[in-house]
Structures are given as structure tokens and as C-alpha cells.
Amino acid sequence: MIPTDADLNAARELRRLLHRTPELSGVEVNTAARIAAEMTCLGADRVETGIGGHGLLAFFEGAETGPLVVLRAELDALPIIERSGVAHASEVAGQGHLCGHDGHMAILFCVARVLARARPRRGSVALLFQPAEETGAGARAMLRDPRIGNLRPTRIFALHNLPGLPLGYAALAEGPIACASRGMRLTLQGRTAHASQPETGLSPRTALSRLLGALDTLNAGLPLEDPEFAMATVTHCRMGAPAFGVAPGEAEIWTTLRTLRDDAMARLCARAEEMAQQTAHSHGLALEVAYDDVFNATENHPDAVATLRAALDEANIPHGPAGQPWRPSEDFGAFAALGPSAMLFFGSGENHPALHDHAYDFPDMLIAPGAQLFLAAIERALSSPPGIRQRSKL
């Protein structure tokens, strides 16, 4: 099963259309509808929509019952102004596909075109298009839907493009490959006062200043590969109202906590909360702690990695462990609850603009090797002897 020039041209056209019309996490209405329409037009045996929000599944069934292989791509874009200068740049103000999810969808579309012509002999393939990856909410929301939660795939695969690696090089390794992270919001509550009489209030200014410095001490200074790697990045802080006549009575700090493993994240959160509680108490302030954008660590299963390695060799794609693990987070790891899963990273070019950069644009040259890899992995996963994990009948 190999994509034709027509497949690749259609995938490039779809990718650029998606790039021009990005939608943010949780509101991927038109993106999901477009993908669902494409899957239906290709003749997918079943298309399930509205999963975990705007997620969808497209099934391509073989003649014989057998294993299920799932491939995943993301639907959402970012709240970032694009300044790539490409002809197909975003037409939506302040939003852009600056992480490459448009390219990931195009790769699965290319795979779908091939499967539409040549179904697997046995087993089935489900193409999963996930909403809200950028917030960490999408995978868990999809898993709460029985149409996903009841599946038992023999393999689950995904890829992500990665600037900084040579174009077309595949980074693949077993074990932890993407960090756990979560956004911690600390709110310090005191009492406002007139700016001419600040002594009558309770300002969080000193506590805010001390906490900003204290949070830096959470950075462990260890290499990313170390199980105790820990990182804290202050991303936002605010104090009081923007008014000259009011001494502040409230402040807020946003910090992203990051670790290689989930158990280390639990310890990092406990340390950060204890530090914040002690600082607030010593200044007579009330403290509220909240978390957003929660990502678990993503770990690759050895069996799924072995399948991908063999597929990379078959497709003559250079590969190795370079670039693994990486600091960013991925909610793909949540799908490991369904079966053996693995994600690899395709190099976008050593000098390519970074992910989430204003100038980023997905390299169309990655569509062909990405589709070839997935098609080879499908053949290998479905040709294995029948096992415990069989296709679910929904």
C-alpha cells in the first residue's frame, strides 16, 4: 500500500485549506465536519462524530475479523498570530496552525485514501481525529465516550513533527517520550486600600515578589532523562486593578510545572503548594490553588515501538532515539489505557521555525513519509496472529 501522486496532491490541498481556516481547542466545529465529510466521501465503513466534543472516528474494515489498529491526529490550532508569509496563511485573526496539526490530519487523510482503495485483508483501521490536544482535555474527553473507551486496539500510533531534527528523520524510543505538565494558578488574597493610605490594607506585593523568586528554586537543574527532572516556568503574574488610586489587595501567579514522570509531578505539586502556603501565611494572606491544562506523561510501549521500528525500516526512513524524550507535553499518552501505544517525532528541519512560533508552517514534504510509515505499520500490526485484543463490535 503506497500513496500515489494524486493522494499526495489531495493531501497537500487539504492541509493548506485546513491551515487557512484554523479553529481553537474545543471549538473545532468546521474542521471536524470537513474531515468527517472527507472520510464519508472516501467510503469509510463507519464514521462516528461528536466524540469527546468534536472528535471523530473513521473505520476501514477488512473482510475478516481481526485486530484493530488506531491512528491519531489532532484537530485544534493555537491562539497565536501567524506571520509565516506563506500563500495559505491563516485567514482567522489571532489563530493559526502553528503546531502542525493540519499536517498530521493531512497524513491520516492520505492514509484514508489508500485504505479506501485497498482495505486490509483482516482486521480494521480506525482513524481518530482528536479535539483539544493543546489544552490536554481532548484525549480524556474522548475516552469517556464508550465509542472510544470500549475499543481494544492491538496498536495505537501517532506522530508529531519536530523542528530541530533533520527533515524526515524519525525520533523513536521506548519509555517516557513527552513530559507531564500542568498549569498552577496561585491566587493571593489580601485587602485593598486607598493609594494614599496603603497601611490600612493588606497588599500581596511582598509575597508576590518572594514567590516569584521561590518558584525558580523548583527547577531541579537535572538532565531531562533523569527520573527526578523538574521544571517550573512562570508564565504570567498580575497584581491589583490597573488604577492609580487603589493599593492592591489581590495577586495571581501562573506557573507551568513540568516533570518527566507522573510520580515526580505529584511531588513537584506538593512542594510548590507548600511553598505557596508558607509564603501566604507569613504575610497574612489567603491562598487559592487551582490547576489547568493538565497533561500526564506520555510513555511508549515496547511492543508498539517495535512495530514502528520495523515499519520505518521497511519504508527506508532514517530513525533513532535522537530528540527523545522532549520537554513539551502531549495528551496522546492517555490513549495507552486502550492498548499498546507509541508516538514518534518526524524532523521538520534543523533550521525550521519552532513549534508555536509565529513563522511556523508544516513542511508538506513530511506527508509522504508519514503516510508510508503508517501504512507499513498497519500491515505489520494486522498481519500478526490473532490475539486477545480483537476489534470491538459497537
C-alpha positions in Angstrom: 0.0 0.0 0.0 1.7 3.1 -1.3 0.3 6.7 -1.7 0.1 7.9 -5.3 0.9 11.3 -6.6 -2.8 12.0 -6.7 -3.1 11.0 -3.0 -0.2 13.3 -2.0 -1.6 16.3 -4.0 -5.0 15.9 -2.5 -3.5 15.7 1.0 -1.4 18.9 0.4 -4.5 20.7 -0.8 -6.5 19.7 2.2 -3.6 20.6 4.5 -3.4 24.1 3.1 -7.2 24.5 3.3 -7.1 23.5 7.0 -4.2 25.9 7.6 -6.2 28.8 6.2 -9.2 28.0 8.5 -7.8 27.1 11.9 -10.1 26.6 15.0 -9.1 26.6 18.6 -9.3 23.8 21.2 -12.9 22.8 21.9 -14.5 24.7 19.0 -13.2 22.6 16.1 -16.7 22.5 14.5 -15.9 23.2 10.9 -12.6 21.3 11.0 -14.3 18.2 12.3 -17.2 18.5 9.8 -14.7 18.8 6.9 -12.8 15.7 8.0 -16.0 13.7 8.5 -17.2 14.7 5.1 -13.9 13.7 3.5 -14.0 10.3 5.3 -17.6 9.7 4.2 -16.8 10.7 0.6 -13.9 8.2 0.5 -16.3 5.5 1.6 -15.2 4.8 5.2 -17.3 1.9 6.5 -18.3 3.9 9.5 -17.8 7.5 10.7 -18.6 8.3 14.3 -18.7 12.0 15.2 -19.2 14.2 18.3 -16.8 12.1 20.5 -15.5 14.0 23.5 -16.6 17.2 21.9 -15.8 17.4 18.2 -13.7 14.3 17.9 -14.4 11.6 15.3 -13.5 8.1 14.2 -13.4 6.7 10.7 -13.3 2.9 10.3 -11.9 1.0 7.4 -12.9 -2.7 7.8 -11.2 -5.8 6.4 -13.0 -8.8 5.0 -12.1 -10.9 8.0 -12.5 -10.1 11.7 -9.2 -9.4 13.4 -7.1 -6.8 15.3 -7.9 -3.1 15.4 -5.2 -0.5 14.7 -5.8 3.1 15.7 -4.0 6.1 14.2 -4.5 9.5 15.8 -4.2 13.1 14.7 -5.3 16.4 16.3 -7.9 18.9 15.1 -7.1 22.1 17.0 -5.0 25.1 16.3 -3.4 27.8 18.5 -4.4 31.4 19.7 -1.3 32.8 18.0 -1.0 35.4 15.2 0.7 33.8 12.2 3.5 35.6 10.4 4.8 32.8 8.1 4.3 34.8 4.9 3.0 31.7 3.0 0.3 32.0 0.5 -2.0 29.7 2.5 -1.5 31.6 5.8 -4.4 31.7 8.4 -7.4 33.8 7.4 -8.6 33.8 11.0 -7.4 36.7 13.1 -5.2 35.7 16.0 -5.4 31.9 15.3 -3.0 29.6 13.4 -2.0 26.0 12.8 1.4 26.7 14.3 2.0 23.3 15.7 1.4 21.2 12.6 -1.9 19.6 13.4 -3.0 20.5 9.9 -0.2 18.3 8.6 -1.0 15.5 10.9 -4.6 15.4 9.7 -3.4 15.5 6.1 -1.2 12.4 6.7 -4.2 10.5 8.0 -6.3 11.7 5.1 -3.6 10.3 2.7 -3.7 7.0 4.6 -7.5 7.0 4.3 -7.3 7.4 0.5 -5.1 4.4 0.2 -7.3 2.3 2.6 -10.4 3.3 0.6 -8.8 1.6 -2.4 -7.3 -1.4 -0.6 -8.9 -2.5 2.6 -6.8 -4.7 4.9 -7.4 -8.4 4.4 -8.2 -8.9 8.1 -8.8 -6.6 11.0 -9.7 -3.0 10.8 -8.2 0.5 11.0 -9.7 3.4 12.9 -8.5 6.9 12.1 -9.0 9.0 15.2 -9.2 12.8 15.0 -8.9 14.4 18.4 -10.1 17.8 19.6 -8.5 20.0 22.3 -5.0 18.5 22.3 -3.4 21.9 23.1 -5.3 22.1 26.4 -4.8 18.5 27.4 -8.5 17.9 27.7 -9.3 16.2 24.4 -8.0 12.7 24.8 -9.6 12.2 28.3 -12.9 13.6 27.0 -12.8 11.1 24.1 -12.0 8.2 26.4 -15.1 9.0 28.5 -17.2 8.2 25.4 -17.9 4.4 25.2 -17.4 4.5 21.5 -13.7 5.1 22.3 -13.5 3.6 25.8 -14.8 0.2 24.7 -12.2 -0.2 21.9 -9.3 -2.6 22.5 -6.8 -1.9 19.7 -3.8 -4.1 19.2 -1.8 -1.0 18.5 -2.3 2.8 18.7 0.1 5.1 16.8 0.7 8.8 16.4 3.3 11.1 15.1 4.3 14.7 15.7 6.6 16.9 13.6 9.6 18.3 15.4 11.7 21.3 14.2 15.4 21.0 15.1 15.7 17.4 13.8 16.8 16.8 10.2 14.0 16.8 7.7 12.4 13.4 7.5 14.4 11.8 10.4 12.2 9.8 12.8 12.9 10.0 16.5 11.6 6.9 18.3 12.3 5.4 21.7 10.7 3.3 24.4 9.6 4.6 27.7 8.9 8.3 28.6 8.9 10.5 25.5 6.9 13.6 26.5 6.7 15.3 29.8 3.9 15.6 32.3 2.8 19.2 32.8 0.1 21.3 34.4 -0.6 25.0 34.8 -0.7 26.0 38.5 -2.6 29.2 39.4 -1.8 30.8 42.8 -4.2 33.5 44.0 -3.1 35.6 47.0 -5.9 37.5 48.7 -5.4 40.4 51.0 -7.4 43.7 51.3 -7.5 46.8 49.1 -6.9 50.3 50.4 -6.8 53.9 49.1 -3.5 54.5 47.5 -2.9 57.4 49.9 -3.4 55.1 52.9 -1.8 51.7 51.9 -1.2 50.9 55.5 -5.0 50.4 56.0 -5.0 47.5 53.6 -3.1 44.2 53.1 -1.0 44.2 50.0 0.2 41.0 48.4 3.2 42.8 46.8 6.0 41.5 49.0 4.6 37.9 49.0 4.2 38.1 45.2 7.8 39.2 44.8 9.1 36.4 47.1 7.0 33.7 45.5 8.3 34.7 42.0 11.9 34.0 43.3 10.9 31.0 45.3 9.3 29.2 42.3 12.6 29.4 40.5 14.1 27.1 43.1 11.8 24.3 42.0 13.9 23.9 38.8 15.9 20.8 39.7 18.7 21.5 37.2 18.8 17.8 36.2 19.0 16.5 32.6 15.7 15.7 31.0 16.4 12.0 31.1 16.7 11.9 34.9 13.6 10.5 36.6 13.6 13.4 39.0 13.8 16.1 36.3 11.6 19.0 37.4 10.9 22.4 35.9 8.8 25.5 36.9 8.2 28.3 34.4 6.3 31.4 35.5 4.1 32.4 32.5 2.0 35.2 33.9 1.5 37.3 37.0 -0.9 40.1 37.9 -1.5 42.3 41.0 -4.4 44.5 41.8 -6.5 46.6 39.4 -5.0 49.0 36.8 -5.8 52.1 38.8 -3.6 54.7 40.5 -5.9 55.3 43.3 -6.1 51.8 44.7 -3.5 49.9 46.7 -3.7 46.2 45.6 -5.4 43.6 47.7 -5.1 40.6 45.4 -2.4 39.0 43.1 -2.2 36.0 40.9 0.8 33.9 39.5 0.5 31.3 36.7 3.3 28.7 36.6 3.7 25.7 34.4 5.1 22.7 36.2 6.9 20.0 34.2 8.4 16.6 35.0 9.4 13.5 33.0 7.2 11.1 35.1 3.8 11.3 36.8 5.1 10.4 40.2 7.6 13.2 40.0 4.8 15.6 39.1 2.9 14.7 42.3 6.0 15.5 44.4 6.6 18.8 42.5 3.0 19.9 43.0 3.2 19.2 46.7 6.5 21.2 47.0 5.0 24.2 45.1 1.8 24.2 47.2 3.7 24.0 50.5 6.0 26.9 49.4 3.0 29.0 48.4 1.1 28.2 51.6 4.1 29.2 53.8 4.6 32.4 51.9 0.9 33.4 52.1 0.6 32.5 55.8 3.7 34.5 56.7 2.2 37.6 55.1 -1.3 37.1 56.5 -2.8 36.4 53.1 -5.4 33.8 52.0 -4.3 31.4 49.2 -6.2 29.6 46.5 -4.6 26.9 44.3 -6.0 25.7 41.0 -4.8 23.7 38.1 -5.5 23.9 34.4 -4.1 22.3 31.2 -3.2 19.0 32.9 -1.1 16.6 30.9 0.1 13.2 32.1 3.4 11.9 30.9 3.4 10.0 27.6 5.3 6.7 27.5 5.9 4.5 24.5 5.1 0.7 24.8 7.9 -1.5 23.7 5.7 -3.7 21.5 4.3 -0.7 19.7 7.8 0.8 19.3 9.0 -2.5 17.8 6.2 -2.3 15.2 7.1 1.2 14.3 10.8 0.5 14.0 10.1 -2.4 11.6 7.8 -0.1 9.6 10.4 2.6 9.4 13.0 0.2 8.1 10.5 -1.1 5.5 9.8 2.5 4.4 13.6 3.3 4.3 13.1 6.2 6.8 16.2 7.1 8.9 15.5 6.8 12.6 16.9 6.6 16.0 16.4 7.9 19.6 17.7 11.4 19.0 15.4 14.1 20.4 13.8 11.7 22.9 12.4 12.5 25.3 11.3 16.1 24.8 10.1 18.7 27.2 6.7 19.6 25.7 3.6 17.7 26.8 1.2 15.5 24.7 -2.1 14.1 25.8 -1.7 11.1 23.4 -0.4 9.2 26.4 -4.0 8.9 27.7 -4.8 6.5 24.9 -2.4 4.0 26.4 -5.4 3.0 28.5 -6.8 1.2 25.4 -3.7 -0.8 24.4 0.0 -0.6 23.4 0.7 2.8 22.1 3.7 4.7 20.6 4.3 8.1 19.2 7.3 9.1 17.1 8.6 12.5 16.1 9.4 13.5 12.4 12.1 16.0 11.9 10.8 19.2 10.3 14.3 20.5 9.5 17.2 21.6 11.7 16.6 25.3 10.9 12.8 25.2 10.6 10.9 27.7 12.8 10.0 26.2 16.2 6.6 24.9 17.1 4.2 27.7 18.3 6.5 30.2 16.5 4.7 33.0 14.5 6.6 31.9 11.4 6.0 28.1 11.6 4.4 26.2 8.8 4.2 22.4 8.5 6.5 21.0 5.8 4.4 19.3 3.1 7.4 17.0 2.4 6.6 15.1 5.5 3.2 13.9 4.2 4.6 11.2 2.0 6.9 9.5 4.5 4.3 9.9 7.3 1.6 8.1 5.3 4.1 5.4 4.1 5.2 4.8 7.7 1.6 4.4 9.0 0.6 2.2 6.1 3.6 -0.1 6.7 2.8 -0.2 10.5 -0.8 -1.1 9.7 0.2 -4.0 7.6 2.6 -5.3 10.2 0.1 -4.9 13.1 -2.7 -6.6 11.3 -0.7 -9.4 9.9 0.2 -10.7 13.4 -1.6 -13.9 14.6 -5.0 -13.3 16.2 -4.6 -12.3 19.9 -6.7 -11.3 22.9 -7.2 -7.7 21.6 -9.8 -8.1 18.9 -11.9 -5.5 17.1 -14.8 -4.2 19.2 -18.3 -4.6 17.8 -20.1 -1.4 18.8 
